[in-house]
Amino acid sequence: MNRKELIVKHIKDRLNSLEELGKVYSEEKIESLATNLANSDKTLTEINTLIDNKFSSQIRKIKHNNNLASLKEYYLSKIEKLKKGNNCYLLSYDQGVKVLEQAYIEEIRDINPYLKLVNVNNEKQGYKKDNSVNNDYELIMSDIAYLLNLDYAHTYRIFDEQMNPTGIVNISFVEKNERFLNLEEALRFVKEESPKFTLTQELLEYHDKNIKHGLKEATPKEYLSNIEYVFKLFSSLPDITNENIEQLKRDYLNMKVFELLTNSLNNNLSNIGLMVNKTSLRYTYRLSPSYNKYVIELPTIERNKTICNFFIVGKKELLITLIDNYYSYIKELLSVIVNNKDTLLSIITQVIKEHLEYSEYSKYHKLVIENIDMIDELVVNKKAQTPDSKEDIAQNEDNNLLYNNRISPFVDNYVSDEYEDEKGSTILLAIVTVVLFITIGIILLAIYAVSKMNM
């Protein structure tokens, strides 16, 4: 057999074992593919590997698209005709559980060309956005944030009466007596309200020096001052207590870890904020839930970099800065990620598979794997140098138990079949086993407690 005949034989052998591709490749298509490969300068071994990889990728894409199609069928089977007064369906992946409900959304006004203020069910306000890949990421981030016990703006996907997606809506997270300020607005608030003049001047000078040149690459020396700017902003807020400052710092630093894990790039000072509450003539503050934490592709930002406040920074270098300087604030979250790395990655895989088309899913999945491996490497190194104390170990066990309780709805509600290059089904079986043992343990503890009461 000549070179081309050997290639045709390998293609047909592989197609015979891949039923999904049988209808895709006609004789003409096989002939064309074999001709192109035969004319290349690759060896037969390289060509066979190329064919195997190509077919594997196509199989994964077909499975992915079949999964998305089955999801739409699932939603259609759950709906009833819209009742009078409702004009859409809202789908929420609330705490791992799919919740599909009828709703009425009324547009109030345009905030900008991409964002509308809306009234939802005449009960609460929200922000409506049209369909886009970036907005798909908001749904993804809300699920991942829940897994890690972090706050995220409650987000719904909007469907019309034929179950066609028409956008998303973020429910406003401002409570009664609160107002929201992003960290750019918070600086103006400090300037107007705070008596801490010296600190305010320092903040203004640092801000103006860095903001006037636009987004730029930071040197490693600038990483720490970039973070400390935010902490000085917290410290300069009027009426703020040390306890309130510490909580804001902890929440902010954990958000930075979340951004690194999820590969969020949209992390400038306009996309993080404070909830300001004034009661009894004194201000109190909480960090706002995360929002707008989506992956965006910018030609000026390399794969291993992200945005943090004023600068473009290296992801690994930023995490090293956080671990070296603020480990006590973030060690619990980092331990949850590292201790549950396999199950976390498996569930994230399932979440993004339900929200993204295959090409975007494939790209993002690789990024998340890289990020979680980076976190694992640096945290393992840190724990080798500074082992966990007995108190840390006890706290980690408590946090792992809470994590396992949170993941159980995801195990029940997300599809468990995985692509052939992923090990999710084995991991999900492990998750189910863990949850089962936790449930049995709780039952045994309850029985033991009852028996003690009856003694």
NORVENZI-V495546 format. One record per residue. N is the residue number from 1. SS is DSSP state (helix for helix, strand for strand, loop for the rest). PHI is phi in degrees with one decimal (NA if undefined). PSI is psi in radians with two decimals (none if undefined). Layout:
# NORVENZI-V495546
[[N & SS & PHI & PSI] [N & SS & PHI & PSI]]
This chain:
# NORVENZI-V495546
[[1 & loop & NA & 2.41] [2 & loop & -81.6 & 3.11] [3 & helix & -57.0 & -0.83] [4 & helix & -66.0 & -0.71] [5 & helix & -62.1 & -0.67] [6 & helix & -64.4 & -0.68] [7 & helix & -67.2 & -0.79] [8 & helix & -59.0 & -0.74] [9 & helix & -60.9 & -0.77] [10 & helix & -65.0 & -0.71] [11 & helix & -60.7 & -0.83] [12 & helix & -68.3 & -0.64] [13 & helix & -60.4 & -0.77] [14 & helix & -67.8 & -0.70] [15 & helix & -65.0 & -0.57] [16 & helix & -63.2 & -0.47] [17 & loop & -95.9 & 0.00] [18 & loop & -124.9 & 1.54] [19 & helix & -59.1 & -0.62] [20 & helix & -61.1 & -0.50] [21 & helix & -96.4 & -0.09] [22 & loop & -57.3 & -0.66] [23 & loop & -85.3 & -0.24] [24 & loop & -81.6 & -0.60] [25 & loop & -105.0 & 1.83] [26 & loop & -80.2 & 2.99] [27 & helix & -59.7 & -0.67] [28 & helix & -64.7 & -0.69] [29 & helix & -69.8 & -0.66] [30 & helix & -63.5 & -0.76] [31 & helix & -62.0 & -0.79] [32 & helix & -63.7 & -0.79] [33 & helix & -61.9 & -0.78] [34 & helix & -64.4 & -0.68] [35 & helix & -62.9 & -0.82] [36 & helix & -61.9 & -0.74] [37 & helix & -70.5 & -0.67] [38 & helix & -63.8 & -0.55] [39 & loop & -83.2 & -0.07] [40 & loop & -80.6 & 2.97] [41 & loop & -94.0 & 0.23] [42 & loop & -81.0 & 2.69] [43 & loop & -74.9 & 2.88] [44 & helix & -61.5 & -0.65] [45 & helix & -62.4 & -0.77] [46 & helix & -64.8 & -0.68] [47 & helix & -66.2 & -0.75] [48 & helix & -62.5 & -0.69] [49 & helix & -64.4 & -0.71] [50 & helix & -61.7 & -0.76] [51 & helix & -62.6 & -0.80] [52 & helix & -60.1 & -0.78] [53 & helix & -65.2 & -0.71] [54 & helix & -62.0 & -0.82] [55 & helix & -66.4 & -0.70] [56 & helix & -61.5 & -0.74] [57 & helix & -64.2 & -0.71] [58 & helix & -67.4 & -0.64] [59 & helix & -63.4 & -0.76] [60 & helix & -62.5 & -0.69] [61 & helix & -64.9 & -0.75] [62 & helix & -62.0 & -0.79] [63 & helix & -61.8 & -0.71] [64 & helix & -62.3 & -0.83] [65 & helix & -65.7 & -0.63] [66 & helix & -63.6 & -0.65] [67 & helix & -64.3 & -0.77] [68 & helix & -63.9 & -0.67] [69 & helix & -65.6 & -0.70] [70 & helix & -68.2 & -0.53] [71 & helix & -63.6 & -0.77] [72 & helix & -62.5 & -0.71] [73 & helix & -62.1 & -0.67] [74 & helix & -62.1 & -0.81] [75 & helix & -64.2 & -0.75] [76 & helix & -61.1 & -0.61] [77 & helix & -71.4 & -0.29] [78 & helix & -95.2 & -0.24] [79 & loop & -94.3 & 2.69] [80 & loop & -114.0 & 2.84] [81 & loop & -56.6 & 2.43] [82 & loop & -58.0 & 2.26] [83 & loop & -75.1 & 2.77] [84 & loop & -56.8 & 2.31] [85 & loop & 96.6 & -0.20] [86 & loop & -105.7 & 2.60] [87 & loop & -132.4 & 0.13] [88 & strand & -165.6 & 3.01] [89 & strand & -113.4 & 2.52] [90 & strand & -114.7 & 2.26] [91 & strand & -110.4 & 2.17] [92 & strand & -120.9 & 2.33] [93 & strand & -93.6 & 1.15] [94 & strand & -77.7 & 1.92] [95 & loop & 54.8 & 0.72] [96 & loop & 85.4 & -0.07] [97 & strand & -110.1 & 2.24] [98 & strand & -72.9 & 2.14] [99 & strand & -122.1 & 2.03] [100 & strand & -112.8 & 2.12] [101 & strand & -140.0 & 2.64] [102 & strand & -77.3 & 2.62] [103 & strand & -154.9 & 2.93] [104 & loop & -123.2 & 2.11] [105 & strand & -115.7 & 2.18] [106 & strand & -116.1 & 2.16] [107 & strand & -75.2 & 2.31] [108 & strand & -98.1 & -0.93] [109 & strand & -163.8 & 2.83] [110 & strand & -82.7 & 2.22] [111 & strand & -81.5 & -0.79] [112 & strand & -155.4 & -3.14] [113 & loop & -59.8 & -0.33] [114 & loop & -110.4 & -0.02] [115 & strand & -142.3 & 2.26] [116 & strand & -122.4 & 2.39] [117 & strand & -79.8 & 2.26] [118 & strand & -131.9 & 2.80] [119 & strand & -106.3 & 2.26] [120 & strand & -109.3 & 2.02] [121 & loop & 56.8 & 0.46] [122 & loop & 55.4 & 0.43] [123 & loop & -120.6 & -0.66] [124 & strand & -146.7 & 2.75] [125 & strand & -97.9 & 2.75] [126 & strand & -154.8 & -3.08] [127 & strand & -126.1 & 2.03] [128 & strand & -95.4 & 2.38] [129 & strand & -130.8 & 2.60] [130 & loop & -75.3 & 3.02] [131 & loop & -61.9 & 2.33] [132 & loop & -167.0 & 2.77] [133 & helix & -61.6 & -0.72] [134 & helix & -59.3 & -0.67] [135 & helix & -73.8 & -0.47] [136 & helix & -58.7 & -0.64] [137 & helix & -66.2 & -0.47] [138 & helix & -64.9 & -0.66] [139 & helix & -66.2 & -0.71] [140 & helix & -62.9 & -0.82] [141 & helix & -62.5 & -0.61] [142 & helix & -65.9 & -0.63] [143 & helix & -70.3 & -0.78] [144 & helix & -64.3 & -0.69] [145 & helix & -60.4 & -0.70] [146 & helix & -62.4 & -0.76] [147 & helix & -56.0 & -0.63] [148 & loop & -97.0 & 0.12] [149 & loop & 62.8 & 0.74] [150 & loop & -115.6 & 2.63] [151 & loop & -77.9 & 2.41] [152 & strand & -142.6 & 2.56] [153 & loop & -56.9 & 2.24] [154 & loop & -64.1 & 2.17] [155 & strand & -127.3 & 2.38] [156 & strand & -121.2 & 2.60] [157 & strand & -92.2 & 2.39] [158 & strand & -99.1 & 2.30] [159 & strand & -120.6 & 2.59] [160 & loop & -83.3 & -3.03] [161 & loop & -70.4 & -0.27] [162 & loop & -96.3 & 0.19] [163 & loop & 64.2 & 0.59] [164 & loop & -92.6 & 2.27] [165 & strand & -68.0 & 2.34] [166 & strand & -120.0 & -0.02] [167 & strand & 148.9 & -2.87] [168 & strand & -132.5 & 2.85] [169 & strand & -135.5 & 2.25] [170 & strand & -95.6 & 2.17] [171 & strand & -76.6 & 2.36] [172 & loop & -58.7 & 2.35] [173 & loop & -102.8 & 0.23] [174 & loop & -81.0 & 2.12] [175 & loop & -84.4 & 2.95] [176 & loop & -58.0 & 2.44] [177 & loop & 71.6 & 0.14] [178 & strand & -108.3 & 2.76] [179 & strand & -135.6 & 2.62] [180 & strand & -100.2 & 2.35] [181 & strand & -130.9 & 2.16] [182 & strand & -71.9 & 3.00] [183 & helix & -72.4 & -0.29] [184 & helix & -72.1 & -0.78] [185 & helix & -67.9 & -0.57] [186 & helix & -63.6 & -0.57] [187 & helix & -65.4 & -0.71] [188 & helix & -66.0 & -0.65] [189 & helix & -61.4 & -0.77] [190 & helix & -62.4 & -0.76] [191 & helix & -60.2 & -0.64] [192 & helix & -84.4 & -0.57] [193 & helix & -109.6 & -0.46] [194 & loop & -86.1 & 2.42] [195 & loop & -83.5 & -0.06] [196 & loop & -83.1 & 1.34] [197 & helix & -63.1 & -0.79] [198 & helix & -62.3 & -0.81] [199 & helix & -66.3 & -0.65] [200 & helix & -63.8 & -0.74] [201 & helix & -62.4 & -0.71] [202 & helix & -62.3 & -0.74] [203 & helix & -63.7 & -0.81] [204 & helix & -61.1 & -0.75] [205 & helix & -65.1 & -0.77] [206 & helix & -64.7 & -0.79] [207 & helix & -60.1 & -0.91] [208 & helix & -64.9 & -0.63] [209 & helix & -64.3 & -0.68] [210 & helix & -91.0 & -0.46] [211 & helix & -82.2 & -0.44] [212 & loop & -71.1 & -0.38] [213 & loop & -92.9 & 0.01] [214 & loop & 75.1 & -3.01] [215 & loop & -69.0 & 2.23] [216 & strand & -140.4 & 2.87] [217 & strand & -72.3 & 2.38] [218 & loop & -93.7 & 2.58] [219 & loop & -85.7 & 2.74] [220 & helix & -53.9 & -0.53] [221 & helix & -66.5 & -0.44] [222 & helix & -86.4 & -0.21] [223 & helix & -59.5 & -0.80] [224 & helix & -68.6 & -0.78] [225 & helix & -64.9 & -0.52] [226 & helix & -62.7 & -0.70] [227 & helix & -76.9 & -0.76] [228 & helix & -63.8 & -0.48] [229 & helix & -55.2 & -0.80] [230 & helix & -64.5 & -0.68] [231 & helix & -69.2 & -0.61] [232 & helix & -68.9 & -0.58] [233 & helix & -62.8 & -0.77] [234 & helix & -59.2 & -0.79] [235 & helix & -65.4 & -0.44] [236 & loop & -89.9 & -0.05] [237 & loop & -65.5 & 2.41] [238 & loop & -63.9 & 2.41] [239 & loop & 72.1 & 0.01] [240 & loop & -70.9 & 2.47] [241 & loop & -96.7 & 2.85] [242 & helix & -61.0 & -0.67] [243 & helix & -62.8 & -0.73] [244 & helix & -65.8 & -0.70] [245 & helix & -60.5 & -0.81] [246 & helix & -62.1 & -0.69] [247 & helix & -68.1 & -0.71] [248 & helix & -62.0 & -0.74] [249 & helix & -61.7 & -0.79] [250 & helix & -61.6 & -0.79] [251 & helix & -66.4 & -0.70] [252 & helix & -64.6 & -0.80] [253 & helix & -66.3 & -0.67] [254 & helix & -65.4 & -0.57] [255 & helix & -65.5 & -0.64] [256 & helix & -62.4 & -0.71] [257 & helix & -63.3 & -0.77] [258 & helix & -58.6 & -0.76] [259 & helix & -62.7 & -0.69] [260 & helix & -67.7 & -0.76] [261 & helix & -61.0 & -0.81] [262 & helix & -87.9 & -0.03] [263 & loop & 65.1 & 0.52] [264 & loop & -65.9 & 2.32] [265 & loop & -106.9 & -0.24] [266 & loop & -90.2 & 1.13] [267 & loop & -120.2 & 0.68] [268 & loop & -85.6 & -3.13] [269 & helix & -70.9 & -0.22] [270 & helix & -85.0 & -0.18] [271 & helix & -115.5 & 0.54] [272 & loop & -152.9 & 2.56] [273 & strand & -155.0 & -3.11] [274 & strand & -119.1 & 2.50] [275 & strand & -98.4 & 2.05] [276 & strand & -104.9 & 2.20] [277 & strand & -124.5 & 2.30] [278 & strand & -117.8 & 1.88] [279 & strand & -127.8 & 2.53] [280 & loop & 52.8 & 0.65] [281 & loop & 66.1 & 0.27] [282 & strand & -127.4 & 2.55] [283 & strand & -86.9 & 2.47] [284 & strand & -130.5 & 2.81] [285 & strand & -140.7 & 2.59] [286 & strand & -139.9 & 2.63] [287 & strand & -70.5 & 2.41] [288 & loop & -67.6 & 2.70] [289 & loop & -57.1 & 2.72] [290 & strand & -63.5 & 2.64] [291 & loop & -160.1 & 2.77] [292 & loop & 53.6 & 0.53] [293 & loop & -92.9 & 1.25] [294 & loop & -113.3 & 2.82] [295 & loop & -82.6 & 2.24] [296 & loop & -127.8 & 2.57] [297 & loop & -101.6 & 2.10] [298 & loop & -122.1 & 2.33] [299 & loop & -63.2 & -0.35] [300 & loop & -87.2 & -0.10] [301 & loop & -115.7 & 2.12] [302 & loop & -76.6 & 2.90] [303 & loop & -59.1 & -0.58] [304 & loop & -94.0 & 0.28] [305 & strand & -126.3 & 2.91] [306 & strand & -150.5 & -3.11] [307 & strand & -106.6 & 2.39] [308 & strand & -139.5 & 1.88] [309 & loop & 61.0 & -1.77] [310 & loop & -93.1 & -0.26] [311 & strand & -127.2 & 2.78] [312 & strand & -87.2 & 2.21] [313 & strand & -130.3 & 2.72] [314 & strand & -72.5 & 2.34] [315 & helix & -61.6 & -0.82] [316 & helix & -66.4 & -0.73] [317 & helix & -64.9 & -0.64] [318 & helix & -65.7 & -0.77] [319 & helix & -64.4 & -0.67] [320 & helix & -60.6 & -0.74] [321 & helix & -60.9 & -0.75] [322 & helix & -64.6 & -0.77] [323 & helix & -68.2 & -0.74] [324 & helix & -67.6 & -0.54] [325 & helix & -112.0 & -0.39] [326 & helix & -135.7 & 0.53] [327 & helix & -58.3 & -0.65] [328 & helix & -62.3 & -0.47] [329 & helix & -80.0 & -0.54] [330 & helix & -114.9 & -0.01] [331 & helix & -65.1 & -0.55] [332 & helix & -66.6 & -0.82] [333 & helix & -64.6 & -0.75] [334 & helix & -61.3 & -0.68] [335 & helix & -67.2 & -0.68] [336 & helix & -60.5 & -0.76] [337 & helix & -64.3 & -0.84] [338 & helix & -71.1 & -0.75] [339 & helix & -67.0 & -0.43] [340 & loop & -121.0 & 0.53] [341 & helix & -55.0 & -0.83] [342 & helix & -67.6 & -0.81] [343 & helix & -67.6 & -0.67] [344 & helix & -62.3 & -0.82] [345 & helix & -63.8 & -0.68] [346 & helix & -62.6 & -0.77] [347 & helix & -69.4 & -0.71] [348 & helix & -59.2 & -0.71] [349 & helix & -56.9 & -0.79] [350 & helix & -65.6 & -0.71] [351 & helix & -62.0 & -0.87] [352 & helix & -71.7 & -0.47] [353 & helix & -64.9 & -0.52] [354 & helix & -81.8 & -0.29] [355 & helix & -109.4 & -0.37] [356 & loop & -119.2 & 2.54] [357 & loop & -65.2 & 2.82] [358 & helix & -58.9 & -0.82] [359 & helix & -61.4 & -0.73] [360 & helix & -70.0 & -0.71] [361 & helix & -57.5 & -0.85] [362 & helix & -60.4 & -0.77] [363 & helix & -64.5 & -0.81] [364 & helix & -70.5 & -0.64] [365 & helix & -58.7 & -0.75] [366 & helix & -63.9 & -0.69] [367 & helix & -63.9 & -0.76] [368 & helix & -64.2 & -0.70] [369 & helix & -60.3 & -0.80] [370 & helix & -59.8 & -0.76] [371 & helix & -68.5 & -0.73] [372 & helix & -70.2 & -0.59] [373 & helix & -66.3 & -0.68] [374 & helix & -62.8 & -0.79] [375 & helix & -61.8 & -0.79] [376 & helix & -58.8 & -0.82] [377 & helix & -59.9 & -0.85] [378 & helix & -71.3 & -0.63] [379 & helix & -71.8 & -0.71] [380 & helix & -60.2 & -0.74] [381 & helix & -62.5 & -0.74] [382 & helix & -63.5 & -0.76] [383 & helix & -68.2 & -0.50] [384 & helix & -67.5 & -0.65] [385 & helix & -79.0 & -0.67] [386 & loop & -130.2 & 1.49] [387 & loop & -59.5 & 2.65] [388 & loop & -61.4 & 2.45] [389 & loop & -76.7 & 3.00] [390 & helix & -59.7 & -0.67] [391 & helix & -65.7 & -0.71] [392 & helix & -61.8 & -0.77] [393 & helix & -62.8 & -0.77] [394 & helix & -62.8 & -0.74] [395 & helix & -65.8 & -0.68] [396 & helix & -62.0 & -0.69] [397 & helix & -63.7 & -0.74] [398 & helix & -62.4 & -0.78] [399 & helix & -66.1 & -0.65] [400 & helix & -65.1 & -0.66] [401 & helix & -64.2 & -0.77] [402 & helix & -62.8 & -0.70] [403 & helix & -61.3 & -0.81] [404 & helix & -64.0 & -0.58] [405 & helix & -66.6 & -0.66] [406 & helix & -70.1 & -0.57] [407 & helix & -79.0 & -0.28] [408 & helix & -58.4 & -0.69] [409 & helix & -63.6 & -0.57] [410 & helix & -65.9 & -0.68] [411 & helix & -60.7 & -0.69] [412 & helix & -75.9 & -0.52] [413 & helix & -110.1 & -0.14] [414 & loop & -107.5 & 2.57] [415 & loop & -63.3 & 2.53] [416 & loop & -107.9 & -0.12] [417 & loop & -77.0 & 2.45] [418 & loop & -122.3 & 2.82] [419 & loop & -74.1 & 2.76] [420 & loop & -66.8 & -0.32] [421 & loop & -96.0 & 0.21] [422 & loop & -122.4 & 2.64] [423 & loop & -108.7 & 0.54] [424 & helix & -66.2 & -0.65] [425 & helix & -65.7 & -0.66] [426 & helix & -64.5 & -0.72] [427 & helix & -66.0 & -0.75] [428 & helix & -64.2 & -0.58] [429 & helix & -63.3 & -0.69] [430 & helix & -63.7 & -0.68] [431 & helix & -61.4 & -0.84] [432 & helix & -58.2 & -0.72] [433 & helix & -62.4 & -0.78] [434 & helix & -60.3 & -0.83] [435 & helix & -61.8 & -0.69] [436 & helix & -61.4 & -0.78] [437 & helix & -65.5 & -0.65] [438 & helix & -62.2 & -0.79] [439 & helix & -61.3 & -0.79] [440 & helix & -61.2 & -0.73] [441 & helix & -61.1 & -0.74] [442 & helix & -63.9 & -0.73] [443 & helix & -62.9 & -0.77] [444 & helix & -63.4 & -0.69] [445 & helix & -63.4 & -0.71] [446 & helix & -64.2 & -0.75] [447 & helix & -61.7 & -0.75] [448 & helix & -61.7 & -0.74] [449 & helix & -63.8 & -0.71] [450 & helix & -65.1 & -0.73] [451 & helix & -64.0 & -0.60] [452 & helix & -67.7 & -0.64] [453 & helix & -67.3 & -0.56] [454 & helix & -84.1 & -0.13] [455 & loop & -76.7 & none]]
